Amino acid sequence: MEALQLRKAERRRAKVRIGISGPSGSGKTYSALLLAKGLVGDWSKIALIDTEEGRGELYSDLGGYNYLRIRAPFNPEKFVEVMTFCEESGMEAIIIDSATHEWDGPGGCKSINDSLAQMK
């Protein structure tokens, strides 16, 4: 059995990860933008990564958030690269619209898995 140890509780800065799901047109992107604004308080510190063919700019009237469009292939490395870029650019909230493409889009996890299965 591992040694048990009590220590004083310490509040640490943690990053929030929130997933929003719903049918098309239900307000996920709009809600994510308002939630991000509420969390960070400054539109200029919000980045929206768009895989949805430009739909991420539909709400530009809300405030001056930052926008980055990515295209296929939607492999996991690309998502890590763009999130790292946003963090290094000083973004405090990063919205990925939509993460579905990383799983089910061209070059995403399912297609990677399928190509590995075909190699057997």
HELIX and SHEET records of a PDB file:
HELIX    1   1 LYS A   28  VAL A   40  1                                  13    
HELIX    2   2 TRP A   43  LYS A   45  5                                   3    
HELIX    3   3 ARG A   55  GLU A   57  5                                   3    
HELIX    4   4 PRO A   76  GLU A   88  1                                  13    
HELIX    5   5 THR A  100  ASP A  104  1                                   5    
HELIX    6   6 CYS A  109  MET A  119  1                                  11    
SHEET    1   A 3 ASN A  66  ARG A  69  0                                        
SHEET    2   A 3 ILE A  46  ASP A  50  1                                        
SHEET    3   A 3 ALA A  93  ASP A  97  1                                        
END                                                                             
